[in-house]
Amino acid sequence: MVSSIYLIPTLMIYLQVSRGQITVTQSPSSKSVLPGESITITCRTSSSVSNEMNIYQQKPGQAPKLLLYAVSSRASGVSDRFSGRGSGTDFSFTISNVQTEDAGDYYCQQDYSTPHSDTDQYKNS
């Protein structure tokens, strides 16, 4: 039996912030990923946030877990299968060698201005 992970955007939040409206969007709109494969999530902001982009994972019934901060720095205990790159307005986050335990919701969050806009949600099922 094949286990597939599907990533589906379900939420977009637009917030007015002190430096103007910063909108963060993610893509792809959906993609099937098999265990052992890789997936890249692209995050774009409507204006530059320098390198102040984070990514969170949230599993059902749990609080969001910080995976990466300042684009590419892994939070304590996070596998090196998670990586990030980019600056300014264009960012990408990759999960290499996807495992079934990677199922959950993934959020990009700009940390450049407050309130912090967290963005498109990606749901694995």
C-alpha positions in Angstrom: 0.0 0.0 0.0 1.3 3.4 -1.0 1.1 6.3 1.5 0.7 9.7 -0.2 1.0 13.1 1.4 -1.2 15.8 -0.1 -0.5 19.5 0.4 -3.5 21.7 -0.1 -3.7 25.4 0.6 -6.7 26.2 2.9 -6.1 29.6 4.4 -4.7 33.0 3.5 -4.5 35.9 5.9 -4.1 39.5 4.9 -3.0 41.8 7.7 -2.5 45.6 7.8 0.9 46.1 9.3 2.9 49.2 10.4 5.1 49.2 7.3 2.1 48.7 4.9 0.2 45.6 4.0 2.5 42.6 3.7 0.8 39.6 2.1 2.5 36.2 2.2 1.4 33.5 -0.3 2.6 29.9 -0.7 2.6 27.5 -3.6 2.1 24.9 -5.1 -1.7 24.8 -4.7 -1.5 21.1 -4.3 1.0 18.3 -4.8 1.2 14.6 -4.0 4.3 13.4 -2.2 5.4 9.9 -1.6 7.6 8.8 1.3 11.3 9.3 0.3 10.5 12.1 -2.1 11.1 15.8 -1.6 8.7 18.7 -1.6 9.5 22.4 -1.9 7.1 25.0 -0.7 7.6 28.5 -2.1 6.6 31.6 0.0 6.4 35.1 -1.5 5.8 38.4 0.2 4.3 41.5 -1.3 7.3 43.5 0.0 10.7 42.7 1.3 11.0 41.1 4.7 14.8 40.7 4.5 15.6 37.2 5.9 12.9 37.3 8.5 10.8 34.4 7.3 9.9 31.4 9.5 8.1 28.1 8.8 5.9 26.2 11.2 4.4 22.7 11.2 1.2 22.0 13.0 -0.3 18.5 13.6 -3.9 17.9 14.6 -4.6 18.8 18.2 -1.1 20.3 18.8 0.3 23.8 18.9 2.3 25.0 15.9 6.0 23.9 16.0 8.7 26.2 14.8 10.8 24.4 12.2 12.9 27.1 10.6 13.6 30.7 11.6 15.5 33.5 9.7 14.8 31.4 6.6 17.4 28.7 7.1 18.2 28.2 10.8 16.7 25.0 12.2 15.0 25.2 15.6 16.4 22.8 18.2 15.7 19.2 17.5 14.5 19.8 13.9 15.8 17.2 11.4 18.3 18.4 8.7 15.7 17.1 6.2 14.1 20.5 6.6 15.9 23.4 4.8 15.2 26.9 3.7 16.6 29.5 1.4 15.9 33.0 0.0 15.7 36.6 1.0 13.7 39.7 0.3 10.4 38.6 -1.2 11.1 35.0 -2.4 11.7 32.0 -0.2 11.6 28.3 -0.5 11.4 25.5 2.1 12.2 21.9 1.3 11.5 18.7 3.1 13.9 16.1 1.8 13.2 12.3 2.1 9.6 12.9 3.2 8.5 10.7 6.1 4.9 9.8 7.1 5.5 11.7 10.4 5.9 14.9 8.3 2.1 14.9 7.8 0.6 18.2 9.2 -0.1 21.8 8.3 2.8 24.0 7.2 2.8 27.8 7.5 5.1 30.5 6.3 5.3 33.5 8.7 7.0 36.8 8.1 8.7 38.1 11.2 9.7 41.5 9.7 6.9 43.6 11.0 4.1 43.3 13.5 1.5 41.9 13.5 3.3 38.9 12.0 1.4 37.7 9.0 1.2 34.0 8.8 0.0 32.8 5.5 -1.2 30.0 3.3 -1.7 26.8 5.2 -0.6 23.5 3.6 -2.4 20.5 4.9 -1.0 16.9 4.6 -3.5 14.2 4.8 
